[in-house]
């Protein structure tokens, strides 16, 4: 047995050694990012400029992107990795948005900008948003395409990304245009320009956790195909109207219908398909009910019929829209129609109560039919847990706290010094207790060690929200399973419709 002084010295060295181990040396296992969303308006004044009386343009959504609120775009299906020990996040999202303006006589546009596949990378307290960019240079008209351009610097302002569970969320993180982003942005804004804040939520799971296998569709001899699904978002402006300040409503799903952000999926299709004639008759499961003030609409018993290259989508036997289906030829066991433009029928105009006239452009239709039992239907956009795509009204603006510098990082210095100081005090206490216990042993006494504090073995998670520059306060987790939501210093809630810049000669 070691003498009491030697034992105290050994314990002191062990405590100090544990404290001085770098934080990253014993971090938690890396996790896989699978599912989630990123909400970003790019720059609301740019949107206003594009659609205003100067540019006479518009924007369109690509790859399943959706809209949220008055001026944000939602990118979906996050994939990547998260290191909770080091606070490192690498998450890529699907979808894109294309801005066009200043139309020319030949049908092209002087302003033509596409932002797609945004990726957020956070490490060492710094964050950057990357994106695929295609732009037409202002003045010269030269078209440039680049992959994963560092578009915006994210000001994390004291957010500690370490130790998060699932989902990992960031809310209203201030963003500024980088020099490379300014070039890719076709020269419309200089580097350092404030962009719209960025919000994201991603689901994480253990890196070695296998993905849940998709059920193998059972082939039915009488059905003519193994499985089918039709995706349709109805109309973007209709969804925004339902959840806006006038209707103040929303929608509910039942019977297997799924919400994919910019579209609804009606699954479990069955029916008949004739490859030689190029015809299809299919019925689908699922119900979507829209409800608002003095308003209601139910879409159910969805059916699709294709003949002579034209498709018709019906609800409860009433034809709503028609779309160009083309020739229905199987590829890889799938017969597919991807984002076919759709127009409202005369009967559909009645279903919508005269809100839209016949011939109105509706959201595009996608159709997938598995004619081979081994074929898999395309995946639905994954917006993550709790990610209902139904937009909600923006809260009233609040006072904006002082923003942290884009290059600022969490101040761990005081925490580190505090840990070392606490460790020294603990080591001294241990040494004193050992010396006392050795004396007590000689007197035939037994040392009594204090019991651990109740709940200390598994402390409850907390949400860390910056109070100011680099200062954190602990808050209890939200009611939804201890979700960790982080709000950046310098961020604020906004009603974008009240904060749009006036139209001008430049965006």
N, C-alpha and C positions, 0 to 999 in steps of 0.2 A: 504494500500500500504506500502511495506517495505521501510524503509529509504534507501537512496542511498548507505551508507556504508554497511548495511546489505545485500542489493541486490548484491553488488559487491562481498562480501564474499561468498554468496550463489552460484553465478556464477563461482567463482574461484574453490570452492569445487566440483561443478558439472563437470567442465572441467578436473580437476585432477583425479576425480573418474573415468571418462570415459577413461582417458589415462592409468590408473593403472589397468584396468581390464585385466586379462590374455588374450593373443591373442586367445587362443582356446575357450574362453568363448562365443564368438559371431561369430563362424565360419560359413561358408556357409554350406548349407545342403549337406550331403553325396550324392555321385553320383555312379551309377552302371557302371562298366566296361563291355562293350558288343562289342566284335569285336576288332581285332588288331593283331599285329605281334611282334615277337622278333627275331632279327637277331644276330647270334653268331656263331663263328667258333670253339668254345671250345678252341683249341690251334692249330694254323696253323702248327707248327713244328711237333706236334703229328700226324696230318693228313699226313704230308710228310713221317714221319717214318712208319706209318701203311701201306702206299701204296708203300713204297720204296723197295730197293733191300735186306734189312735186314729182315723185317717182312713179306714181300710178301703177304700183306693183302689187305683189302678193307673196305669201309664203305657203309652202306645201310640206306635208309630213311624209317621211320616207321610212320604210322598214319597220312599221308597227309603232312608230313614235306617236305620242298622244299629247293632249294639252291639259293643263291643270290651272284652274283659276282664270284670271283675266289675261295673263301674258307669259305663262311659263310652259315650256315644253317638257314632256316626260319621256326619258330614255329608259329602256327596260332591260331585263334579263342580264343582270350583273353576273360577272364571272371573274375569278382571280384568286387572290390569297390575302390573308390577314395574319400578322404576327402580333398576338396580344402582349407578348413580353417586350418587344421593341417598339410597339406602336406603329408598325409599318403596314400600310394598306395599299393594295394594288387592285383596282376594280375597274373592269371595262364594261361598257354598256352598249346596247344595240339601238338602232334607230337613227334617224337624221332629220334635218330640216333644210329646205332650200328656199332662199330668198331671191326673188327676181323683181326688177324694176327698170324704169326708163326703157319701155319697149321701142324697138326699131322697126322700120318698114319691112325688113326681111323676116320678121317674126322672132328675132333674137332679142337679147336684153343687154343694155350697157352694164347694168348691175346684175350679177349672177353669182351667188355665193351659196355653197353647200357646206354644212357642218354635220359630220356624222361620226358615229362610234366613239363618243367621248370616253376618256379614261381618266380616273383620278388616282394619283400616286402621292402618298404621304409617307415621309420618312424624316426622322430627326427634327420634328416640329415644323417642317416645311411641307407645303402641298402645291401640286401643279395639276392643272386640267389639260389633257392632251385631246386632240381630235383630228380626224381625217378632214382635210380642207380642199375644196375645189372653188376657185375664184377667178373672176375676170377683172384684171387690173383696171383701176380707175384711170381713164385717159387713153392708155394704149390699147386696151381691150385684150391683152394677152391672157390666155387661160393657163392657170397653174394648178396642178394637183399634187398634194403632198400627204403622206401618211403620218399620223400621230404627231402633229405639230404641237409643241408646248404653247398652248393658246393663252392660258390665264394662270396667274400666280394666286394662290389661295392664302388668305391671311387667317391663320389658325388662332392667333391671339390668345395663347395660354391654354388651349385645349390639350389635355393629356389623352392620347389615343391608346395608352397601354391598358391591358387588363380587361378589355371589353368582352361582353358576352355576345348574344345574338338576339335581335339584329344590332348592327353598329350603325348609328345615325348621326349625321351632321346637319344642322339647320342654319340656313341663311349665312353661309360663310362668305365674307367679302371677297370679291375677285377683281383683279386688275389685268389689263391687256399686257402681254409680254412683247418684246421687240420682234420676236419671230412671229408671234400672233398678229402683230400690226401689219407685217408684210403679207401674211396669209389672208388677212382681212381686206386685202386689195387697197390698202392705203386710206381707208375711210376714217380711221382713228389713229392717233399716235400712241406709242408705248406709254403705259402708265394710266391710260384711260380707265375709269371705273366701269366695270361691267355689272350685270345683274348678279345678286348673290346666288350661291349654289347650295342646294340641299340634296342630301342623298340618304338612302337607307338600304343596307345590304344584309342578307342573311348569311351566317357563317356556320360551319360544322367542322368536326374533326377531319383532318386531311385524309385519314385512312378510312373514313366512313364511306362505304360503297353507295352508289346512287341507287335509289329504289328502281327496280326493273319495271319497265313499262309492261302492262299486261298484254299478252299475245292475243290479238283479235281472233275470235273463232269464226271460221269461214262457214257461211250458211249456203247450202246448195240452192235454196229457193230464192235467196236474196239477190243473187247476181254479183255481189261484191262483199268483201269481208268487213269493211268499216268505212265510215265517211264522216266529214264534218264540214260545216259552212261557217265562215267568219264574215261578220258584217257589223259595222259600227253605227248603222242607221244614217246619222249625219252629225258631223262634229258640232256645228252651231246649234243643233237641236239638243244635244247633250248639255252644252253650255247654258242653253236657255232653261232647261229643266232644273239645273242646280243653281241658277243665277238668282239675282235679287228680285226678279219678277215672279217666277214660278215657285222659288224657294223649295224645290223638291229634290227628288233623287230617283234611284231605281233599285229594284230588288231582283235577284236571280233565284230560280228554282228549277227543279226537274233536270238538273245536270248542266244547265247553261253556265258558261264561264265568262269572266271579265278579263280581257287581255289588254286593258289600257285604252287603246284606240278602237277596240272592236269587241264584239261579243261572239263567243263560239257556241254554236248549236251542234251537239255531238250525236254519236250513235246513229248515224244515218243508215237507212236500209231502203232497198228498192231494186231497180233493174237498170242495167247498162248494156247497150248494144254497140259494140265497137264498129261494126260494119256500117251501121246507119248513123253513128255518131250521136245517139240519143241517150238521155239519162232521165230517170224519174226517181227521186229520193225524198224521203221524209225524215225529219230530224227531231230529236228530243230537246227539251229545254224551254223555259219561259223567261222573258224579261218584261217586268212591269215598271213603267214610268209613272210617277205620280207627283203632282205639284198643286199649287193653289188653283182650284177650279179646273183641274186638268188631269187626265188619266189616259194611258195607252198601254195595251197589253199585246206583246208579240209572242205567239205560241203556235204550235202545230205548223212549224216552218217546213216548207216543201220547196224543192228546186226542180224545175223541168228544163231540159236543154234539147233543142231540136234546130237543125239548119244553122248551127253556129250561134244561136241566140239563146240566152237563158232567162228564165223568169223565176223570181223568188216570191213566194206567197206566204201569207199568215192566215191560218184558219180558213183556207180556201179563197182568200181574196188576194189577187196579184198586186204586189206592192211596187216592185221595181223590175226593170229589164236590164240585161247586161250582155256584153259581147263575150261569148264563151269560146269561140274559135272551134277548131277541130279537136275533139276529145280523144287524144291518142295516149295510151299508157306509156309511162317511162319509169323504169325501176319499180314496176308494180303499182304505180300511182297514176291516176288520172287527175290532173290539177289545173285549176284556173287561178291565176295569181293577180290580185288587186285589179280586177276588171272594172272599168268605169261603169257606173250605174245611173239610171234615170228613173224618176218617179212616174208611175202610171196614173191614168185618170182615176182608177179605183183606189190607188194608193193615196192620191190627193184627198179623197173623201175620208180615208182612214185617219189621216192627219188633220181632219177637221178644217180643211181649206187653208192650213198654215202655209203650205207650199203648193204652187200650181203644178199641173202635170208637166213633165219634161224637166223638172228641177234636178240638178245634179245632186245625187246622194253619195254617201261614202262608197268606196269600191268594195267589191265582193271577191272573196277568195274561197275556192272550193277544192277539197281534196277527197278523192275516192280511192280506197285501197282495193284493187282488183286482185291482189295477191295476198294470201294470208300472212306472209312474212313481211309485208311492207308496213312501214310506220308512218303515221300521219305527221305533218309538220308540227313542231312544238309551238305551244301558245306562248306569246310574250309573257315573261315572268316578272311581275313588279314586286315580288317579295311578300313577306308576311305582313298582314294588315294593310296590304297595298291596294285597297279598293281604288279604282281609277276615277270614281265619281268625284269631280272637283268640289271643293268646299269654298265658301266665300272667304276672302282674305280678312284677317282681323284688323281692327282699327290700328292706325300707326301709333307707335309709342316712341318716347324720347330715345334718341340714338346715343349710346355711350361712346366715349372716346375710342376710336379705332386703333388697333395695334398695327405696327408696321408689317408689311407683307413678309419681311424677312425675320420677324420676331419668332422666337421659339419659347416653349415653356421653360420657366426658370426653375431648374431642379437643384440649383446650388444651395439655397437655404434648406431645402428638404434633405439633401445629402449631409450637410453640416449638422442639421438637427439629429439625423439618425446616428451619426458618429458620436455626437455628444450624449445622446440617450444611451448608446451602447456603452460608452465609458462609465456612465453612472450605473448602468445595470451590471457591468463587470465588477465595479467596485463593491456594489451591494452583494454580488455573489461571493467575492473574496471575503467580505466581512462575515457573511453567513457561514462560509466554510470554516473560517477561523473559530466562530462561535460554536459551530456544531462539533468541531474537533474537541473543544474544551468541554462541551456538554457530554460528549461520548465518554470522556475520561471520568465524568461525574455520574455516568450511568443513565444520561438523559437521551431522548430520541428527538432529532430535529423535526420540526413541523413546517412543511412548505405550504405556502398559500395556494388555495384552489384557484384554477383559472376562472376568469370572469365569465358569467353566464353568456353563452352565445359566442364566446371569443373564438371557438374552433371553426366556425363558419359564419363570419360576419356578413350582414346583409349588403348586397350591392348598393352603390350610390350613384347618382348622376352628378357629374361635376360640371357646374356652369360658371363661366367666368363672371366675377363681379366687376372686375376692372382689368387693367393690363397685367396679365400673368397671375391674377389673384383668383383663387378658386374657393367656392363654398360647396359643401356637400348638401345634396337634396335626396330625399327618398326616391326610389325607382318609381316609374309610372305604374299604373295598375295593370298594364298589359305585360305581365310576365317579367317584370323587372327590366323592361327595355331601357337601354342606355342611349339617351339623346343628348347630343352636345350642341350648344349654341355658341357661335364664335363671338368674341368681343368685337364690338363695332357693327354687329348685325342688328337688324330691326325688322319688325313685322310691318308689311306695307300693303296698302291697297293700290296695286300698280295703276289702276285706272285713274287714280287721283294724283299720281306722280309722274305722268308721262310728260316729256318735254314738248314744247310747242313745235309745230311743223316749221321747218326752215329749209334753206337751200342745201343744207348738208344734214346727214343723219345724226 
